[in-house]
Amino acid sequence: MSAITAILNNIAEHSMPAVASQTRL
């Protein structure tokens, strides 16, 4: 599960870094 989450996180950061940064908070 963690591996899938990491991949999704990576894609999200590359496609929309601003949104990914806000989601991390």
PyMOL Python script that loads the backbone (N, CA, C, O; Angstrom):
from pymol import cmd

cmd.read_pdbstr("""\
ATOM      1  N   MET A   1       0.841  -1.201   0.000  1.00  0.00           N
ATOM      2  CA  MET A   1       0.000   0.000   0.000  1.00  0.00           C
ATOM      3  C   MET A   1       0.875   1.250   0.000  1.00  0.00           C
ATOM      4  O   MET A   1       0.620   2.197  -0.744  1.00  0.00           O
ATOM      5  N   SER A   2       1.899   1.245   0.833  1.00  0.00           N
ATOM      6  CA  SER A   2       2.771   2.431   0.920  1.00  0.00           C
ATOM      7  C   SER A   2       3.472   2.695  -0.404  1.00  0.00           C
ATOM      8  O   SER A   2       3.706   3.845  -0.775  1.00  0.00           O
ATOM      9  N   ALA A   3       3.805   1.620  -1.114  1.00  0.00           N
ATOM     10  CA  ALA A   3       4.484   1.796  -2.408  1.00  0.00           C
ATOM     11  C   ALA A   3       3.554   2.482  -3.396  1.00  0.00           C
ATOM     12  O   ALA A   3       3.969   3.378  -4.131  1.00  0.00           O
ATOM     13  N   ILE A   4       2.291   2.057  -3.412  1.00  0.00           N
ATOM     14  CA  ILE A   4       1.317   2.676  -4.329  1.00  0.00           C
ATOM     15  C   ILE A   4       1.131   4.141  -3.956  1.00  0.00           C
ATOM     16  O   ILE A   4       1.072   5.009  -4.827  1.00  0.00           O
ATOM     17  N   THR A   5       1.041   4.409  -2.661  1.00  0.00           N
ATOM     18  CA  THR A   5       0.855   5.791  -2.211  1.00  0.00           C
ATOM     19  C   THR A   5       2.029   6.655  -2.638  1.00  0.00           C
ATOM     20  O   THR A   5       1.847   7.802  -3.048  1.00  0.00           O
ATOM     21  N   ALA A   6       3.237   6.106  -2.542  1.00  0.00           N
ATOM     22  CA  ALA A   6       4.427   6.861  -2.931  1.00  0.00           C
ATOM     23  C   ALA A   6       4.387   7.190  -4.417  1.00  0.00           C
ATOM     24  O   ALA A   6       4.724   8.301  -4.824  1.00  0.00           O
ATOM     25  N   ILE A   7       3.972   6.217  -5.228  1.00  0.00           N
ATOM     26  CA  ILE A   7       3.899   6.451  -6.678  1.00  0.00           C
ATOM     27  C   ILE A   7       2.856   7.516  -6.983  1.00  0.00           C
ATOM     28  O   ILE A   7       3.099   8.426  -7.777  1.00  0.00           O
ATOM     29  N   LEU A   8       1.691   7.399  -6.348  1.00  0.00           N
ATOM     30  CA  LEU A   8       0.629   8.391  -6.579  1.00  0.00           C
ATOM     31  C   LEU A   8       1.110   9.767  -6.141  1.00  0.00           C
ATOM     32  O   LEU A   8       0.848  10.766  -6.811  1.00  0.00           O
ATOM     33  N   ASN A   9       1.818   9.818  -5.012  1.00  0.00           N
ATOM     34  CA  ASN A   9       2.345  11.094  -4.530  1.00  0.00           C
ATOM     35  C   ASN A   9       3.314  11.676  -5.541  1.00  0.00           C
ATOM     36  O   ASN A   9       3.296  12.878  -5.806  1.00  0.00           O
ATOM     37  N   ASN A  10       4.166  10.822  -6.110  1.00  0.00           N
ATOM     38  CA  ASN A  10       5.146  11.277  -7.096  1.00  0.00           C
ATOM     39  C   ASN A  10       4.442  11.858  -8.314  1.00  0.00           C
ATOM     40  O   ASN A  10       4.814  12.928  -8.797  1.00  0.00           O
ATOM     41  N   ILE A  11       3.428  11.158  -8.812  1.00  0.00           N
ATOM     42  CA  ILE A  11       2.683  11.635  -9.987  1.00  0.00           C
ATOM     43  C   ILE A  11       1.999  12.961  -9.660  1.00  0.00           C
ATOM     44  O   ILE A  11       2.022  13.891 -10.466  1.00  0.00           O
ATOM     45  N   ALA A  12       1.398  13.044  -8.487  1.00  0.00           N
ATOM     46  CA  ALA A  12       0.690  14.268  -8.100  1.00  0.00           C
ATOM     47  C   ALA A  12       1.657  15.441  -8.040  1.00  0.00           C
ATOM     48  O   ALA A  12       1.332  16.544  -8.479  1.00  0.00           O
ATOM     49  N   GLU A  13       2.849  15.201  -7.494  1.00  0.00           N
ATOM     50  CA  GLU A  13       3.830  16.287  -7.389  1.00  0.00           C
ATOM     51  C   GLU A  13       4.283  16.748  -8.766  1.00  0.00           C
ATOM     52  O   GLU A  13       4.505  17.940  -8.978  1.00  0.00           O
ATOM     53  N   HIS A  14       4.424  15.817  -9.704  1.00  0.00           N
ATOM     54  CA  HIS A  14       4.898  16.190 -11.041  1.00  0.00           C
ATOM     55  C   HIS A  14       3.804  16.878 -11.846  1.00  0.00           C
ATOM     56  O   HIS A  14       4.082  17.795 -12.619  1.00  0.00           O
ATOM     57  N   SER A  15       2.555  16.437 -11.665  1.00  0.00           N
ATOM     58  CA  SER A  15       1.461  17.005 -12.452  1.00  0.00           C
ATOM     59  C   SER A  15       1.026  18.349 -11.883  1.00  0.00           C
ATOM     60  O   SER A  15       0.783  19.295 -12.632  1.00  0.00           O
ATOM     61  N   MET A  16       0.926  18.436 -10.552  1.00  0.00           N
ATOM     62  CA  MET A  16       0.518  19.710  -9.937  1.00  0.00           C
ATOM     63  C   MET A  16       1.219  19.875  -8.594  1.00  0.00           C
ATOM     64  O   MET A  16       0.664  19.500  -7.561  1.00  0.00           O
ATOM     65  N   PRO A  17       2.427  20.430  -8.591  1.00  0.00           N
ATOM     66  CA  PRO A  17       3.223  20.580  -7.363  1.00  0.00           C
ATOM     67  C   PRO A  17       2.536  21.456  -6.331  1.00  0.00           C
ATOM     68  O   PRO A  17       2.639  21.187  -5.135  1.00  0.00           O
ATOM     69  N   ALA A  18       1.837  22.497  -6.762  1.00  0.00           N
ATOM     70  CA  ALA A  18       1.184  23.407  -5.813  1.00  0.00           C
ATOM     71  C   ALA A  18       0.132  22.653  -5.003  1.00  0.00           C
ATOM     72  O   ALA A  18       0.067  22.786  -3.781  1.00  0.00           O
ATOM     73  N   VAL A  19      -0.685  21.866  -5.688  1.00  0.00           N
ATOM     74  CA  VAL A  19      -1.739  21.117  -4.996  1.00  0.00           C
ATOM     75  C   VAL A  19      -1.125  20.077  -4.068  1.00  0.00           C
ATOM     76  O   VAL A  19      -1.605  19.874  -2.953  1.00  0.00           O
ATOM     77  N   ALA A  20      -0.079  19.429  -4.521  1.00  0.00           N
ATOM     78  CA  ALA A  20       0.572  18.402  -3.713  1.00  0.00           C
ATOM     79  C   ALA A  20       1.141  19.013  -2.434  1.00  0.00           C
ATOM     80  O   ALA A  20       1.068  18.405  -1.366  1.00  0.00           O
ATOM     81  N   SER A  21       1.702  20.205  -2.542  1.00  0.00           N
ATOM     82  CA  SER A  21       2.277  20.862  -1.371  1.00  0.00           C
ATOM     83  C   SER A  21       1.185  21.175  -0.358  1.00  0.00           C
ATOM     84  O   SER A  21       1.377  20.985   0.843  1.00  0.00           O
ATOM     85  N   GLN A  22       0.040  21.653  -0.835  1.00  0.00           N
ATOM     86  CA  GLN A  22      -1.059  21.985   0.072  1.00  0.00           C
ATOM     87  C   GLN A  22      -1.624  20.719   0.708  1.00  0.00           C
ATOM     88  O   GLN A  22      -1.999  20.721   1.881  1.00  0.00           O
ATOM     89  N   THR A  23      -1.683  19.629  -0.075  1.00  0.00           N
ATOM     90  CA  THR A  23      -2.240  18.381   0.458  1.00  0.00           C
ATOM     91  C   THR A  23      -1.348  17.826   1.563  1.00  0.00           C
ATOM     92  O   THR A  23      -1.844  17.217   2.511  1.00  0.00           O
ATOM     93  N   ARG A  24      -0.039  18.030   1.450  1.00  0.00           N
ATOM     94  CA  ARG A  24       0.880  17.520   2.476  1.00  0.00           C
ATOM     95  C   ARG A  24       0.615  18.199   3.809  1.00  0.00           C
ATOM     96  O   ARG A  24       0.744  17.578   4.864  1.00  0.00           O
ATOM     97  N   LEU A  25       0.243  19.479   3.763  1.00  0.00           N
ATOM     98  CA  LEU A  25      -0.021  20.187   5.009  1.00  0.00           C
ATOM     99  C   LEU A  25      -1.342  19.694   5.588  1.00  0.00           C
ATOM    100  O   LEU A  25      -1.765  20.159   6.646  1.00  0.00           O
TER     101      LEU A  25
END
""", "prot")
cmd.dss("prot")
cmd.show_as("cartoon", "prot")
cmd.util.cbc("prot")
cmd.orient("prot")
